[in-house]
Amino acid sequence: MKAIHLKTPGLMCNSCTAIIERALSGVDGVISVTADFANGTTSILFDEGQAKPEVILSAVTASGFEVENE
């Protein structure tokens, strides 16, 4: 398992975190997602044999949010 921590500055409320969490939970290999709007961060635990970081980043941006590596 591997973790990736992202700055997601567009998170403004619980609805925003739910959108990202829902989008990422649909990616094969993603085990858990924790989005925190207060800190503007998203942490993803994933199986690196099934999910690639670039696919995870694409899922975040496709859900309408900017992403920066921490």
mmJSON file of the N, C-alpha and C atoms, coordinates in Angstrom:
{"data_MODEL":{"atom_site":{
"group_PDB":["ATOM","ATOM","ATOM","ATOM","ATOM","ATOM","ATOM","ATOM","ATOM","ATOM","ATOM","ATOM","ATOM","ATOM","ATOM","ATOM","ATOM","ATOM","ATOM","ATOM","ATOM","ATOM","ATOM","ATOM","ATOM","ATOM","ATOM","ATOM","ATOM","ATOM","ATOM","ATOM","ATOM","ATOM","ATOM","ATOM","ATOM","ATOM","ATOM","ATOM","ATOM","ATOM","ATOM","ATOM","ATOM","ATOM","ATOM","ATOM","ATOM","ATOM","ATOM","ATOM","ATOM","ATOM","ATOM","ATOM","ATOM","ATOM","ATOM","ATOM","ATOM","ATOM","ATOM","ATOM","ATOM","ATOM","ATOM","ATOM","ATOM","ATOM","ATOM","ATOM","ATOM","ATOM","ATOM","ATOM","ATOM","ATOM","ATOM","ATOM","ATOM","ATOM","ATOM","ATOM","ATOM","ATOM","ATOM","ATOM","ATOM","ATOM","ATOM","ATOM","ATOM","ATOM","ATOM","ATOM","ATOM","ATOM","ATOM","ATOM","ATOM","ATOM","ATOM","ATOM","ATOM","ATOM","ATOM","ATOM","ATOM","ATOM","ATOM","ATOM","ATOM","ATOM","ATOM","ATOM","ATOM","ATOM","ATOM","ATOM","ATOM","ATOM","ATOM","ATOM","ATOM","ATOM","ATOM","ATOM","ATOM","ATOM","ATOM","ATOM","ATOM","ATOM","ATOM","ATOM","ATOM","ATOM","ATOM","ATOM","ATOM","ATOM","ATOM","ATOM","ATOM","ATOM","ATOM","ATOM","ATOM","ATOM","ATOM","ATOM","ATOM","ATOM","ATOM","ATOM","ATOM","ATOM","ATOM","ATOM","ATOM","ATOM","ATOM","ATOM","ATOM","ATOM","ATOM","ATOM","ATOM","ATOM","ATOM","ATOM","ATOM","ATOM","ATOM","ATOM","ATOM","ATOM","ATOM","ATOM","ATOM","ATOM","ATOM","ATOM","ATOM","ATOM","ATOM","ATOM","ATOM","ATOM","ATOM","ATOM","ATOM","ATOM","ATOM","ATOM","ATOM","ATOM","ATOM","ATOM","ATOM","ATOM","ATOM","ATOM","ATOM","ATOM","ATOM","ATOM","ATOM","ATOM"],
"id":[1,2,3,4,5,6,7,8,9,10,11,12,13,14,15,16,17,18,19,20,21,22,23,24,25,26,27,28,29,30,31,32,33,34,35,36,37,38,39,40,41,42,43,44,45,46,47,48,49,50,51,52,53,54,55,56,57,58,59,60,61,62,63,64,65,66,67,68,69,70,71,72,73,74,75,76,77,78,79,80,81,82,83,84,85,86,87,88,89,90,91,92,93,94,95,96,97,98,99,100,101,102,103,104,105,106,107,108,109,110,111,112,113,114,115,116,117,118,119,120,121,122,123,124,125,126,127,128,129,130,131,132,133,134,135,136,137,138,139,140,141,142,143,144,145,146,147,148,149,150,151,152,153,154,155,156,157,158,159,160,161,162,163,164,165,166,167,168,169,170,171,172,173,174,175,176,177,178,179,180,181,182,183,184,185,186,187,188,189,190,191,192,193,194,195,196,197,198,199,200,201,202,203,204,205,206,207,208,209,210],
"type_symbol":["N","C","C","N","C","C","N","C","C","N","C","C","N","C","C","N","C","C","N","C","C","N","C","C","N","C","C","N","C","C","N","C","C","N","C","C","N","C","C","N","C","C","N","C","C","N","C","C","N","C","C","N","C","C","N","C","C","N","C","C","N","C","C","N","C","C","N","C","C","N","C","C","N","C","C","N","C","C","N","C","C","N","C","C","N","C","C","N","C","C","N","C","C","N","C","C","N","C","C","N","C","C","N","C","C","N","C","C","N","C","C","N","C","C","N","C","C","N","C","C","N","C","C","N","C","C","N","C","C","N","C","C","N","C","C","N","C","C","N","C","C","N","C","C","N","C","C","N","C","C","N","C","C","N","C","C","N","C","C","N","C","C","N","C","C","N","C","C","N","C","C","N","C","C","N","C","C","N","C","C","N","C","C","N","C","C","N","C","C","N","C","C","N","C","C","N","C","C","N","C","C","N","C","C","N","C","C","N","C","C"],
"label_atom_id":["N","CA","C","N","CA","C","N","CA","C","N","CA","C","N","CA","C","N","CA","C","N","CA","C","N","CA","C","N","CA","C","N","CA","C","N","CA","C","N","CA","C","N","CA","C","N","CA","C","N","CA","C","N","CA","C","N","CA","C","N","CA","C","N","CA","C","N","CA","C","N","CA","C","N","CA","C","N","CA","C","N","CA","C","N","CA","C","N","CA","C","N","CA","C","N","CA","C","N","CA","C","N","CA","C","N","CA","C","N","CA","C","N","CA","C","N","CA","C","N","CA","C","N","CA","C","N","CA","C","N","CA","C","N","CA","C","N","CA","C","N","CA","C","N","CA","C","N","CA","C","N","CA","C","N","CA","C","N","CA","C","N","CA","C","N","CA","C","N","CA","C","N","CA","C","N","CA","C","N","CA","C","N","CA","C","N","CA","C","N","CA","C","N","CA","C","N","CA","C","N","CA","C","N","CA","C","N","CA","C","N","CA","C","N","CA","C","N","CA","C","N","CA","C","N","CA","C","N","CA","C","N","CA","C","N","CA","C","N","CA","C","N","CA","C"],
"label_alt_id":[null,null,null,null,null,null,null,null,null,null,null,null,null,null,null,null,null,null,null,null,null,null,null,null,null,null,null,null,null,null,null,null,null,null,null,null,null,null,null,null,null,null,null,null,null,null,null,null,null,null,null,null,null,null,null,null,null,null,null,null,null,null,null,null,null,null,null,null,null,null,null,null,null,null,null,null,null,null,null,null,null,null,null,null,null,null,null,null,null,null,null,null,null,null,null,null,null,null,null,null,null,null,null,null,null,null,null,null,null,null,null,null,null,null,null,null,null,null,null,null,null,null,null,null,null,null,null,null,null,null,null,null,null,null,null,null,null,null,null,null,null,null,null,null,null,null,null,null,null,null,null,null,null,null,null,null,null,null,null,null,null,null,null,null,null,null,null,null,null,null,null,null,null,null,null,null,null,null,null,null,null,null,null,null,null,null,null,null,null,null,null,null,null,null,null,null,null,null,null,null,null,null,null,null,null,null,null,null,null,null],
"label_comp_id":["MET","MET","MET","LYS","LYS","LYS","ALA","ALA","ALA","ILE","ILE","ILE","HIS","HIS","HIS","LEU","LEU","LEU","LYS","LYS","LYS","THR","THR","THR","PRO","PRO","PRO","GLY","GLY","GLY","LEU","LEU","LEU","MET","MET","MET","CYS","CYS","CYS","ASN","ASN","ASN","SER","SER","SER","CYS","CYS","CYS","THR","THR","THR","ALA","ALA","ALA","ILE","ILE","ILE","ILE","ILE","ILE","GLU","GLU","GLU","ARG","ARG","ARG","ALA","ALA","ALA","LEU","LEU","LEU","SER","SER","SER","GLY","GLY","GLY","VAL","VAL","VAL","ASP","ASP","ASP","GLY","GLY","GLY","VAL","VAL","VAL","ILE","ILE","ILE","SER","SER","SER","VAL","VAL","VAL","THR","THR","THR","ALA","ALA","ALA","ASP","ASP","ASP","PHE","PHE","PHE","ALA","ALA","ALA","ASN","ASN","ASN","GLY","GLY","GLY","THR","THR","THR","THR","THR","THR","SER","SER","SER","ILE","ILE","ILE","LEU","LEU","LEU","PHE","PHE","PHE","ASP","ASP","ASP","GLU","GLU","GLU","GLY","GLY","GLY","GLN","GLN","GLN","ALA","ALA","ALA","LYS","LYS","LYS","PRO","PRO","PRO","GLU","GLU","GLU","VAL","VAL","VAL","ILE","ILE","ILE","LEU","LEU","LEU","SER","SER","SER","ALA","ALA","ALA","VAL","VAL","VAL","THR","THR","THR","ALA","ALA","ALA","SER","SER","SER","GLY","GLY","GLY","PHE","PHE","PHE","GLU","GLU","GLU","VAL","VAL","VAL","GLU","GLU","GLU","ASN","ASN","ASN","GLU","GLU","GLU"],
"label_asym_id":["A","A","A","A","A","A","A","A","A","A","A","A","A","A","A","A","A","A","A","A","A","A","A","A","A","A","A","A","A","A","A","A","A","A","A","A","A","A","A","A","A","A","A","A","A","A","A","A","A","A","A","A","A","A","A","A","A","A","A","A","A","A","A","A","A","A","A","A","A","A","A","A","A","A","A","A","A","A","A","A","A","A","A","A","A","A","A","A","A","A","A","A","A","A","A","A","A","A","A","A","A","A","A","A","A","A","A","A","A","A","A","A","A","A","A","A","A","A","A","A","A","A","A","A","A","A","A","A","A","A","A","A","A","A","A","A","A","A","A","A","A","A","A","A","A","A","A","A","A","A","A","A","A","A","A","A","A","A","A","A","A","A","A","A","A","A","A","A","A","A","A","A","A","A","A","A","A","A","A","A","A","A","A","A","A","A","A","A","A","A","A","A","A","A","A","A","A","A","A","A","A","A","A","A","A","A","A","A","A","A"],
"label_entity_id":["1","1","1","1","1","1","1","1","1","1","1","1","1","1","1","1","1","1","1","1","1","1","1","1","1","1","1","1","1","1","1","1","1","1","1","1","1","1","1","1","1","1","1","1","1","1","1","1","1","1","1","1","1","1","1","1","1","1","1","1","1","1","1","1","1","1","1","1","1","1","1","1","1","1","1","1","1","1","1","1","1","1","1","1","1","1","1","1","1","1","1","1","1","1","1","1","1","1","1","1","1","1","1","1","1","1","1","1","1","1","1","1","1","1","1","1","1","1","1","1","1","1","1","1","1","1","1","1","1","1","1","1","1","1","1","1","1","1","1","1","1","1","1","1","1","1","1","1","1","1","1","1","1","1","1","1","1","1","1","1","1","1","1","1","1","1","1","1","1","1","1","1","1","1","1","1","1","1","1","1","1","1","1","1","1","1","1","1","1","1","1","1","1","1","1","1","1","1","1","1","1","1","1","1","1","1","1","1","1","1"],
"label_seq_id":[1,1,1,2,2,2,3,3,3,4,4,4,5,5,5,6,6,6,7,7,7,8,8,8,9,9,9,10,10,10,11,11,11,12,12,12,13,13,13,14,14,14,15,15,15,16,16,16,17,17,17,18,18,18,19,19,19,20,20,20,21,21,21,22,22,22,23,23,23,24,24,24,25,25,25,26,26,26,27,27,27,28,28,28,29,29,29,30,30,30,31,31,31,32,32,32,33,33,33,34,34,34,35,35,35,36,36,36,37,37,37,38,38,38,39,39,39,40,40,40,41,41,41,42,42,42,43,43,43,44,44,44,45,45,45,46,46,46,47,47,47,48,48,48,49,49,49,50,50,50,51,51,51,52,52,52,53,53,53,54,54,54,55,55,55,56,56,56,57,57,57,58,58,58,59,59,59,60,60,60,61,61,61,62,62,62,63,63,63,64,64,64,65,65,65,66,66,66,67,67,67,68,68,68,69,69,69,70,70,70],
"pdbx_PDB_ins_code":[null,null,null,null,null,null,null,null,null,null,null,null,null,null,null,null,null,null,null,null,null,null,null,null,null,null,null,null,null,null,null,null,null,null,null,null,null,null,null,null,null,null,null,null,null,null,null,null,null,null,null,null,null,null,null,null,null,null,null,null,null,null,null,null,null,null,null,null,null,null,null,null,null,null,null,null,null,null,null,null,null,null,null,null,null,null,null,null,null,null,null,null,null,null,null,null,null,null,null,null,null,null,null,null,null,null,null,null,null,null,null,null,null,null,null,null,null,null,null,null,null,null,null,null,null,null,null,null,null,null,null,null,null,null,null,null,null,null,null,null,null,null,null,null,null,null,null,null,null,null,null,null,null,null,null,null,null,null,null,null,null,null,null,null,null,null,null,null,null,null,null,null,null,null,null,null,null,null,null,null,null,null,null,null,null,null,null,null,null,null,null,null,null,null,null,null,null,null,null,null,null,null,null,null,null,null,null,null,null,null],
"Cartn_x":[0.832,0.0,0.879,0.339,1.049,0.058,0.579,-0.272,0.21,-0.744,-0.432,-1.198,-0.527,-1.131,-1.128,-2.299,-2.459,-2.984,-2.533,-3.165,-4.316,-5.505,-6.695,-7.345,-6.801,-7.215,-8.657,-9.324,-10.698,-11.753,-11.353,-12.324,-12.863,-14.168,-14.774,-15.77,-16.22,-17.251,-17.304,-18.201,-18.353,-18.844,-19.625,-20.086,-18.912,-17.962,-16.759,-15.966,-15.793,-15.036,-15.77,-17.078,-17.856,-17.691,-17.628,-17.444,-16.11,-15.046,-13.72,-13.673,-14.2,-14.172,-14.946,-16.079,-16.884,-16.14,-15.539,-14.815,-13.643,-12.901,-11.726,-12.076,-13.163,-13.542,-13.943,-14.246,-14.575,-13.362,-12.171,-10.942,-10.474,-10.278,-9.791,-8.475,-8.379,-7.152,-7.122,-8.05,-8.096,-8.743,-8.042,-8.498,-9.255,-8.714,-9.403,-9.046,-9.973,-9.809,-10.253,-9.435,-9.813,-9.559,-10.642,-10.545,-10.902,-10.122,-10.293,-10.346,-11.554,-11.679,-11.038,-10.994,-10.397,-8.914,-8.239,-6.809,-6.538,-7.571,-7.394,-6.511,-6.699,-5.874,-6.736,-6.158,-6.783,-5.699,-5.951,-5.017,-5.667,-4.898,-5.421,-4.492,-5.059,-4.327,-4.743,-3.752,-4.091,-3.111,-3.555,-2.725,-1.994,-0.686,0.096,0.14,-0.259,-0.352,-1.608,-2.594,-3.862,-4.1,-3.64,-3.898,-2.578,-2.545,-1.364,-1.645,-0.637,-0.847,-1.444,-1.039,-1.579,-3.072,-3.551,-4.985,-5.733,-5.139,-5.735,-5.825,-4.742,-4.745,-5.792,-5.919,-6.914,-8.334,-8.575,-9.91,-10.255,-9.269,-9.508,-9.836,-9.026,-9.262,-10.548,-10.876,-12.124,-13.35,-13.175,-14.298,-14.425,-13.517,-13.659,-12.75,-11.754,-10.87,-9.432,-8.735,-7.304,-6.563,-5.367,-4.57,-3.113,-2.461,-1.029,-0.423,0.748,1.43,1.925,1.79,2.291,3.753],
"Cartn_y":[-1.177,0.0,1.244,2.29,3.545,4.675,5.772,6.931,8.11,8.94,10.194,11.291,12.401,13.526,14.721,15.291,16.373,17.63,18.766,20.032,20.206,20.377,20.584,21.887,23.011,24.309,24.713,24.057,24.431,23.86,23.071,22.498,23.59,23.791,24.867,24.392,23.121,22.653,21.126,20.568,19.117,18.537,19.3,18.82,18.652,19.563,19.465,18.205,17.967,16.774,15.509,15.512,14.342,14.089,15.148,14.99,14.309,14.794,14.197,12.764,12.538,11.199,10.213,10.636,9.783,9.498,10.522,10.353,9.392,9.539,8.703,7.287,7.118,5.773,4.914,5.549,4.816,4.388,4.785,4.41,3.052,2.107,0.782,0.896,0.22,0.203,1.202,2.158,3.133,2.459,2.495,1.833,2.797,3.998,4.988,6.395,7.312,8.722,9.558,10.539,11.485,12.889,13.606,14.989,15.893,16.949,17.863,19.291,19.881,21.226,22.278,22.037,23.019,23.22,22.127,22.201,22.259,22.038,22.033,20.893,19.711,18.555,17.323,16.419,15.124,14.062,13.018,11.902,10.65,9.914,8.728,7.558,6.469,5.223,4.307,3.755,2.948,1.796,0.817,-0.328,0.071,0.246,0.726,-0.272,-1.509,-2.489,-2.322,-1.612,-1.419,0.02,0.978,2.394,3.123,4.033,4.86,6.281,6.961,8.329,9.266,9.122,10.011,9.79,8.564,8.281,8.917,8.863,9.478,10.993,11.605,13.049,13.422,12.625,12.887,12.817,11.88,11.756,12.988,13.544,14.758,15.927,16.13,17.258,17.072,15.828,15.571,15.876,15.823,16.143,17.652,18.432,19.88,20.624,19.949,20.584,20.64,21.692,21.808,20.911,20.518,19.66,20.089,20.038,20.33,19.234,18.73,17.742,18.427,17.738,18.263,17.975],
"Cartn_z":[0.0,0.0,0.0,-0.575,-0.657,-0.37,0.137,0.418,-0.409,-0.798,-1.47,-0.742,-0.519,0.19,-0.756,-0.953,-1.914,-1.251,-1.721,-1.368,-2.35,-1.812,-2.635,-2.17,-2.629,-2.105,-2.388,-3.305,-3.633,-2.712,-1.739,-0.805,0.108,0.068,0.851,1.91,1.771,2.698,2.69,3.498,3.558,2.238,1.488,0.183,-0.772,-0.716,-1.553,-1.203,0.087,0.482,0.048,0.113,-0.306,-1.801,-2.599,-4.049,-4.34,-3.712,-3.944,-3.419,-2.235,-1.661,-2.533,-3.068,-3.939,-5.249,-5.828,-7.091,-6.93,-5.848,-5.647,-5.208,-4.498,-4.072,-5.271,-6.4,-7.611,-8.423,-8.006,-8.707,-8.196,-9.121,-8.731,-7.985,-6.853,-6.072,-4.941,-4.934,-3.836,-2.639,-1.519,-0.302,0.608,0.776,1.602,1.143,1.418,1.057,2.243,2.603,3.64,3.099,2.853,2.395,3.568,3.749,4.881,4.361,4.34,3.786,4.682,5.986,6.9,6.61,6.229,5.913,4.42,3.611,2.161,1.686,2.295,1.935,1.672,0.902,0.658,0.745,1.521,1.67,1.115,0.309,-0.349,-0.063,0.396,0.586,-0.559,-1.283,-2.447,-2.64,-3.401,-3.778,-5.047,-4.95,-6.086,-7.236,-7.008,-8.08,-8.917,-8.373,-9.074,-9.506,-8.734,-9.029,-9.191,-10.123,-10.372,-9.885,-9.342,-8.855,-9.907,-11.157,-12.186,-12.42,-12.221,-12.342,-11.173,-10.0,-8.815,-9.008,-9.47,-9.711,-10.753,-11.787,-12.831,-12.279,-11.369,-10.773,-9.949,-9.252,-8.462,-9.387,-10.412,-11.314,-12.116,-12.463,-13.186,-12.323,-11.012,-10.121,-9.893,-10.516,-10.498,-9.531,-8.997,-8.008,-8.489,-8.064,-8.338,-7.357,-7.763,-6.895,-6.975,-5.824,-5.721,-4.87,-5.241,-4.39,-3.124,-2.005,-0.73,-0.605],
"occupancy":[1.0,1.0,1.0,1.0,1.0,1.0,1.0,1.0,1.0,1.0,1.0,1.0,1.0,1.0,1.0,1.0,1.0,1.0,1.0,1.0,1.0,1.0,1.0,1.0,1.0,1.0,1.0,1.0,1.0,1.0,1.0,1.0,1.0,1.0,1.0,1.0,1.0,1.0,1.0,1.0,1.0,1.0,1.0,1.0,1.0,1.0,1.0,1.0,1.0,1.0,1.0,1.0,1.0,1.0,1.0,1.0,1.0,1.0,1.0,1.0,1.0,1.0,1.0,1.0,1.0,1.0,1.0,1.0,1.0,1.0,1.0,1.0,1.0,1.0,1.0,1.0,1.0,1.0,1.0,1.0,1.0,1.0,1.0,1.0,1.0,1.0,1.0,1.0,1.0,1.0,1.0,1.0,1.0,1.0,1.0,1.0,1.0,1.0,1.0,1.0,1.0,1.0,1.0,1.0,1.0,1.0,1.0,1.0,1.0,1.0,1.0,1.0,1.0,1.0,1.0,1.0,1.0,1.0,1.0,1.0,1.0,1.0,1.0,1.0,1.0,1.0,1.0,1.0,1.0,1.0,1.0,1.0,1.0,1.0,1.0,1.0,1.0,1.0,1.0,1.0,1.0,1.0,1.0,1.0,1.0,1.0,1.0,1.0,1.0,1.0,1.0,1.0,1.0,1.0,1.0,1.0,1.0,1.0,1.0,1.0,1.0,1.0,1.0,1.0,1.0,1.0,1.0,1.0,1.0,1.0,1.0,1.0,1.0,1.0,1.0,1.0,1.0,1.0,1.0,1.0,1.0,1.0,1.0,1.0,1.0,1.0,1.0,1.0,1.0,1.0,1.0,1.0,1.0,1.0,1.0,1.0,1.0,1.0,1.0,1.0,1.0,1.0,1.0,1.0,1.0,1.0,1.0,1.0,1.0,1.0],
"B_iso_or_equiv":[0.0,0.0,0.0,0.0,0.0,0.0,0.0,0.0,0.0,0.0,0.0,0.0,0.0,0.0,0.0,0.0,0.0,0.0,0.0,0.0,0.0,0.0,0.0,0.0,0.0,0.0,0.0,0.0,0.0,0.0,0.0,0.0,0.0,0.0,0.0,0.0,0.0,0.0,0.0,0.0,0.0,0.0,0.0,0.0,0.0,0.0,0.0,0.0,0.0,0.0,0.0,0.0,0.0,0.0,0.0,0.0,0.0,0.0,0.0,0.0,0.0,0.0,0.0,0.0,0.0,0.0,0.0,0.0,0.0,0.0,0.0,0.0,0.0,0.0,0.0,0.0,0.0,0.0,0.0,0.0,0.0,0.0,0.0,0.0,0.0,0.0,0.0,0.0,0.0,0.0,0.0,0.0,0.0,0.0,0.0,0.0,0.0,0.0,0.0,0.0,0.0,0.0,0.0,0.0,0.0,0.0,0.0,0.0,0.0,0.0,0.0,0.0,0.0,0.0,0.0,0.0,0.0,0.0,0.0,0.0,0.0,0.0,0.0,0.0,0.0,0.0,0.0,0.0,0.0,0.0,0.0,0.0,0.0,0.0,0.0,0.0,0.0,0.0,0.0,0.0,0.0,0.0,0.0,0.0,0.0,0.0,0.0,0.0,0.0,0.0,0.0,0.0,0.0,0.0,0.0,0.0,0.0,0.0,0.0,0.0,0.0,0.0,0.0,0.0,0.0,0.0,0.0,0.0,0.0,0.0,0.0,0.0,0.0,0.0,0.0,0.0,0.0,0.0,0.0,0.0,0.0,0.0,0.0,0.0,0.0,0.0,0.0,0.0,0.0,0.0,0.0,0.0,0.0,0.0,0.0,0.0,0.0,0.0,0.0,0.0,0.0,0.0,0.0,0.0,0.0,0.0,0.0,0.0,0.0,0.0],
"pdbx_formal_charge":[null,null,null,null,null,null,null,null,null,null,null,null,null,null,null,null,null,null,null,null,null,null,null,null,null,null,null,null,null,null,null,null,null,null,null,null,null,null,null,null,null,null,null,null,null,null,null,null,null,null,null,null,null,null,null,null,null,null,null,null,null,null,null,null,null,null,null,null,null,null,null,null,null,null,null,null,null,null,null,null,null,null,null,null,null,null,null,null,null,null,null,null,null,null,null,null,null,null,null,null,null,null,null,null,null,null,null,null,null,null,null,null,null,null,null,null,null,null,null,null,null,null,null,null,null,null,null,null,null,null,null,null,null,null,null,null,null,null,null,null,null,null,null,null,null,null,null,null,null,null,null,null,null,null,null,null,null,null,null,null,null,null,null,null,null,null,null,null,null,null,null,null,null,null,null,null,null,null,null,null,null,null,null,null,null,null,null,null,null,null,null,null,null,null,null,null,null,null,null,null,null,null,null,null,null,null,null,null,null,null],
"auth_seq_id":[1,1,1,2,2,2,3,3,3,4,4,4,5,5,5,6,6,6,7,7,7,8,8,8,9,9,9,10,10,10,11,11,11,12,12,12,13,13,13,14,14,14,15,15,15,16,16,16,17,17,17,18,18,18,19,19,19,20,20,20,21,21,21,22,22,22,23,23,23,24,24,24,25,25,25,26,26,26,27,27,27,28,28,28,29,29,29,30,30,30,31,31,31,32,32,32,33,33,33,34,34,34,35,35,35,36,36,36,37,37,37,38,38,38,39,39,39,40,40,40,41,41,41,42,42,42,43,43,43,44,44,44,45,45,45,46,46,46,47,47,47,48,48,48,49,49,49,50,50,50,51,51,51,52,52,52,53,53,53,54,54,54,55,55,55,56,56,56,57,57,57,58,58,58,59,59,59,60,60,60,61,61,61,62,62,62,63,63,63,64,64,64,65,65,65,66,66,66,67,67,67,68,68,68,69,69,69,70,70,70],
"auth_comp_id":["MET","MET","MET","LYS","LYS","LYS","ALA","ALA","ALA","ILE","ILE","ILE","HIS","HIS","HIS","LEU","LEU","LEU","LYS","LYS","LYS","THR","THR","THR","PRO","PRO","PRO","GLY","GLY","GLY","LEU","LEU","LEU","MET","MET","MET","CYS","CYS","CYS","ASN","ASN","ASN","SER","SER","SER","CYS","CYS","CYS","THR","THR","THR","ALA","ALA","ALA","ILE","ILE","ILE","ILE","ILE","ILE","GLU","GLU","GLU","ARG","ARG","ARG","ALA","ALA","ALA","LEU","LEU","LEU","SER","SER","SER","GLY","GLY","GLY","VAL","VAL","VAL","ASP","ASP","ASP","GLY","GLY","GLY","VAL","VAL","VAL","ILE","ILE","ILE","SER","SER","SER","VAL","VAL","VAL","THR","THR","THR","ALA","ALA","ALA","ASP","ASP","ASP","PHE","PHE","PHE","ALA","ALA","ALA","ASN","ASN","ASN","GLY","GLY","GLY","THR","THR","THR","THR","THR","THR","SER","SER","SER","ILE","ILE","ILE","LEU","LEU","LEU","PHE","PHE","PHE","ASP","ASP","ASP","GLU","GLU","GLU","GLY","GLY","GLY","GLN","GLN","GLN","ALA","ALA","ALA","LYS","LYS","LYS","PRO","PRO","PRO","GLU","GLU","GLU","VAL","VAL","VAL","ILE","ILE","ILE","LEU","LEU","LEU","SER","SER","SER","ALA","ALA","ALA","VAL","VAL","VAL","THR","THR","THR","ALA","ALA","ALA","SER","SER","SER","GLY","GLY","GLY","PHE","PHE","PHE","GLU","GLU","GLU","VAL","VAL","VAL","GLU","GLU","GLU","ASN","ASN","ASN","GLU","GLU","GLU"],
"auth_asym_id":["A","A","A","A","A","A","A","A","A","A","A","A","A","A","A","A","A","A","A","A","A","A","A","A","A","A","A","A","A","A","A","A","A","A","A","A","A","A","A","A","A","A","A","A","A","A","A","A","A","A","A","A","A","A","A","A","A","A","A","A","A","A","A","A","A","A","A","A","A","A","A","A","A","A","A","A","A","A","A","A","A","A","A","A","A","A","A","A","A","A","A","A","A","A","A","A","A","A","A","A","A","A","A","A","A","A","A","A","A","A","A","A","A","A","A","A","A","A","A","A","A","A","A","A","A","A","A","A","A","A","A","A","A","A","A","A","A","A","A","A","A","A","A","A","A","A","A","A","A","A","A","A","A","A","A","A","A","A","A","A","A","A","A","A","A","A","A","A","A","A","A","A","A","A","A","A","A","A","A","A","A","A","A","A","A","A","A","A","A","A","A","A","A","A","A","A","A","A","A","A","A","A","A","A","A","A","A","A","A","A"],
"auth_atom_id":["N","CA","C","N","CA","C","N","CA","C","N","CA","C","N","CA","C","N","CA","C","N","CA","C","N","CA","C","N","CA","C","N","CA","C","N","CA","C","N","CA","C","N","CA","C","N","CA","C","N","CA","C","N","CA","C","N","CA","C","N","CA","C","N","CA","C","N","CA","C","N","CA","C","N","CA","C","N","CA","C","N","CA","C","N","CA","C","N","CA","C","N","CA","C","N","CA","C","N","CA","C","N","CA","C","N","CA","C","N","CA","C","N","CA","C","N","CA","C","N","CA","C","N","CA","C","N","CA","C","N","CA","C","N","CA","C","N","CA","C","N","CA","C","N","CA","C","N","CA","C","N","CA","C","N","CA","C","N","CA","C","N","CA","C","N","CA","C","N","CA","C","N","CA","C","N","CA","C","N","CA","C","N","CA","C","N","CA","C","N","CA","C","N","CA","C","N","CA","C","N","CA","C","N","CA","C","N","CA","C","N","CA","C","N","CA","C","N","CA","C","N","CA","C","N","CA","C","N","CA","C","N","CA","C","N","CA","C","N","CA","C","N","CA","C"],
"pdbx_PDB_model_num":[1,1,1,1,1,1,1,1,1,1,1,1,1,1,1,1,1,1,1,1,1,1,1,1,1,1,1,1,1,1,1,1,1,1,1,1,1,1,1,1,1,1,1,1,1,1,1,1,1,1,1,1,1,1,1,1,1,1,1,1,1,1,1,1,1,1,1,1,1,1,1,1,1,1,1,1,1,1,1,1,1,1,1,1,1,1,1,1,1,1,1,1,1,1,1,1,1,1,1,1,1,1,1,1,1,1,1,1,1,1,1,1,1,1,1,1,1,1,1,1,1,1,1,1,1,1,1,1,1,1,1,1,1,1,1,1,1,1,1,1,1,1,1,1,1,1,1,1,1,1,1,1,1,1,1,1,1,1,1,1,1,1,1,1,1,1,1,1,1,1,1,1,1,1,1,1,1,1,1,1,1,1,1,1,1,1,1,1,1,1,1,1,1,1,1,1,1,1,1,1,1,1,1,1,1,1,1,1,1,1]
}}}
